[in-house]
């Protein structure tokens, strides 16, 4: 899975997927680094934005769940669990651009935009 955060683009993969990914990056002349993740499978308690929502219904495409503003464009986001997994039990809620910049981008926990919904 790949995602952007304040440090750039990151992608987690299984060891057997690494050679293919490295070759793909080299072919496209991307600069990159490969590091072993010490986070996968670990339980680390990071604060959850889902526990700070003003709208407990998760908001909607025109209402931000975090700040409560209405009449603005919002995208749905998924909150990763304590192992940064968004594939099981991910909490979903809508956020405006301001909350994304101020809350999601600097946050330690993984948040991924749900691409299938606006």
C-alpha positions as CSV (number, residue, x, y, z in Angstrom):
1,X,0.0,0.0,0.0
2,X,1.3,3.4,-0.8
3,X,0.4,6.7,0.8
4,X,1.6,10.3,1.2
5,X,2.5,11.9,4.5
6,X,4.6,14.8,5.6
7,X,7.8,12.9,4.7
8,X,6.8,12.1,1.1
9,X,5.4,8.9,-0.4
10,X,5.7,5.6,1.4
11,X,4.8,2.1,0.4
12,X,4.7,-1.0,2.5
13,X,5.2,-4.3,0.8
14,X,6.1,-7.9,1.5
15,X,9.7,-8.9,1.1
16,X,8.9,-11.0,-2.1
17,X,7.3,-7.9,-3.7
18,X,10.4,-5.7,-3.1
19,X,12.5,-6.6,-6.2
20,X,9.6,-5.8,-8.6
21,X,8.9,-2.5,-6.9
22,X,12.6,-1.5,-6.9
23,X,12.8,-2.3,-10.6
24,X,9.7,-0.3,-11.4
25,X,11.1,2.7,-9.5
26,X,14.5,2.4,-11.2
27,X,12.9,2.3,-14.7
28,X,11.1,5.5,-14.0
29,X,14.2,7.2,-12.5
30,X,12.6,7.8,-9.1
31,X,14.9,8.4,-6.2
32,X,14.0,6.1,-3.3
33,X,15.2,4.4,-0.3
34,X,14.3,1.0,1.1
35,X,14.0,0.5,4.9
36,X,12.7,-2.3,7.0
37,X,9.5,-1.4,8.8
38,X,9.6,-2.0,12.5
39,X,5.9,-1.0,12.9
40,X,4.1,-3.8,11.1
41,X,2.2,-6.0,13.6
42,X,3.2,-3.8,16.6
43,X,0.6,-2.2,18.9
44,X,1.3,1.5,19.2
45,X,-1.1,3.8,20.8
46,X,-1.6,6.9,18.6
47,X,-4.5,9.3,19.2
48,X,-7.4,8.7,16.9
49,X,-9.1,11.5,15.1
50,X,-12.2,9.4,14.9
51,X,-12.6,10.0,18.7
52,X,-12.5,13.8,18.2
53,X,-15.3,14.0,15.5
54,X,-17.9,16.7,16.1
55,X,-20.3,14.8,13.8
56,X,-20.5,11.2,15.1
57,X,-22.4,10.1,12.0
58,X,-19.1,10.5,10.0
59,X,-20.2,13.5,8.0
60,X,-21.1,13.5,4.3
61,X,-19.7,14.8,1.0
62,X,-20.8,18.4,2.0
63,X,-20.2,18.3,5.8
64,X,-16.9,17.8,7.6
65,X,-17.1,15.3,10.5
66,X,-14.1,16.7,12.3
67,X,-14.8,20.4,12.4
68,X,-18.5,20.2,11.7
69,X,-18.5,22.8,8.9
70,X,-21.3,22.3,6.3
71,X,-21.8,23.3,2.7
72,X,-18.2,22.5,1.7
73,X,-16.6,19.8,-0.4
74,X,-15.3,16.8,1.6
75,X,-13.7,13.5,0.8
76,X,-14.0,10.3,2.8
77,X,-11.0,9.1,4.7
78,X,-10.1,5.8,6.4
79,X,-8.3,5.7,9.7
80,X,-5.7,3.0,10.1
81,X,-5.5,0.8,13.2
82,X,-2.6,0.6,15.6
83,X,-0.6,-1.3,13.0
84,X,-1.5,1.2,10.3
85,X,-3.8,-1.3,8.6
86,X,-6.8,0.1,6.8
87,X,-8.0,-3.2,5.4
88,X,-9.9,-4.4,8.4
89,X,-12.1,-2.4,10.8
90,X,-11.1,0.9,9.2
91,X,-13.2,3.8,10.5
92,X,-14.5,6.1,7.7
93,X,-15.4,9.7,7.9
94,X,-15.6,12.8,5.7
95,X,-13.1,15.7,6.1
96,X,-12.8,19.1,4.5
97,X,-9.5,20.3,2.9
98,X,-8.6,22.5,6.0
99,X,-8.9,19.5,8.4
100,X,-6.8,17.4,6.0
101,X,-4.0,19.9,5.9
102,X,-4.1,20.7,9.6
103,X,-5.0,17.3,11.1
104,X,-4.4,14.5,8.7
105,X,-1.1,15.5,7.1
106,X,0.9,15.9,10.3
107,X,-0.7,13.0,12.1
108,X,1.3,9.9,13.2
109,X,-1.5,7.4,12.4
110,X,-2.1,6.3,8.8
111,X,-5.1,7.9,7.1
112,X,-5.9,7.0,3.6
113,X,-8.4,8.7,1.3
114,X,-11.2,6.4,0.2
115,X,-10.9,6.7,-3.6
116,X,-14.2,5.1,-4.4
117,X,-16.3,7.9,-2.9
118,X,-16.4,11.7,-3.0
